[in-house]
Amino acid sequence: MAKVSRRGFFRFSGLALGVFGAGLAGLRPVAARARSKAPAFSRVLGQPAELPKAKGRRIVVVGGGWSGLTAAKYVKKEDPGLDVVLIERREIFVSSPISNLWLDGLVDLEFLTHSYLDAARANDYWFFSAMVMDVDRESRRVFTNKGYVEYDFLLLAPGIDYDYPQIGVEDPEEQFRLKQRYPGGMIPGSEDITLKNKLEAFQGGTFLLTVPVGNYRCLPAPYERTCLIADYLQRNKIKGKVMLLDGNPEITIKRQGFEAAFERLKDYVEYVPSFKITGVDVGKKRIRSQFEEREFDDAAIYPRVRASKLIETLGLVDPDSAQKEANIDPFKYNIKGDERVYVGGDSRPMPYSKSGNTANSEAHYVAKVIAARANDEEIEWRSPQTICYSVVDGDPMRAIMVKTKYAYD
């Protein structure tokens, strides 16, 4: 079976991953810690992170997804004199886009995984592996579990979180159990690997997938995933089907193409529209709407999404956003009233596609805005674009495509 080459894909996408490691925050000697009355964690928060001193105005980017990686690279390209730090808690980049192809064996795991250090070295910025805890916008400090980092300009690109209460799962313990047993598979890393392992262990029956309502991450992904899992079942002669429960009245994007694909795979796909989830019984493997209940053998349950909880923690939520997205200027991406702090990627409130290509396209523009303002200049707004190929057959590989730009009335 033909596989896509990594080099060819990234040449097309323009997302250059390429390293330079920053020093990690250390701990003081045990004896010194014992003499201090403050808890160890509080002392770490109150210390500067062990990073090289800024050589120029410092731009801090929080979040190493498609948005943050692209912005870090292109801020530096726009003005090499700026000092750029990318903060990301994970040590390895795993791509959520293209991961559906991995499920069906069309690409390997190496294709999806990349070194943050390589990206930083290739593009002359600092990579700092740490978890962001808070931001003080008055002192312009980002507090992490490895100390604080001062900034002149800050870009937050922390992605999404799942919103389980929106599908009737409000108890935190049940949310935890659902996410661990049947992860949505739309937050990269362990979820992708778990979903792959589930599929390889699947002996037959009903494999459940869901489509959330609202502006969820990667509109075509659940439909593409349905096709590729069905393709996997067909090729491996597994007596089972994919049951896709869609909270929307019809397929949300590329409808004709996916309808045709579902028809070709009709022995392996059951599509159920207008199924708005109101609850999940994890133990009994049942999922319900207001009108019916369905059983399944295994699942990846994709709930409604919201902006990363970091946006809410920092008090930056747009009060009019049902998905708790950031309160930003839709043309310049800065927090309203603060031209030092920006939000990009899937935590933005604009109704753009929450896709990797959109985040990549948008981040080119946001990088230009930040670099310009760091030099007391302004640039004109430009639309991001969305280019998306969804694979519907593995052998021979066939895909359906959409290309979109956006406009304001």
Buried (B, 14 or more C-beta within 10 A) or exposed (E): EEEBEBEEBBEEBEBBBBBBBBEEBEEBEEEEEEEEEEEEEEBBBEBEBEBEEBEEBBBBBBBBBBBBBBBBBBBBBBBEEBBBBBBBBEEBBBBBBBBBBBBBBBBEEEBBBBBBBBBBBBBBBBBBBBBBBEBEBEEBBBBBBBBBBBBBBBBBBBBBBBBBBBBBBEEEEBBEBBBEBBBBBBBBBEBBBBBBEBBEEBEEBBBBBBBBBBBBBBBBBBBBBBBBBBBBBBEEEBEBBBBBBBBBEEBBBBEEBBBEBBEBBEEBBBBBEEBBBBBBEBEEBEBBBEEEEBEBBBBBBBBBBBBBBBBBBBEBBBEEBEBBBBBBBEEBBBBEEBBBBBBBBBBBBBEBBBBBBBBBBBBBBBBBBBBBBBEEEEEEEBBBBBBBBBBBBBEEBBBBEBEBEBEEE
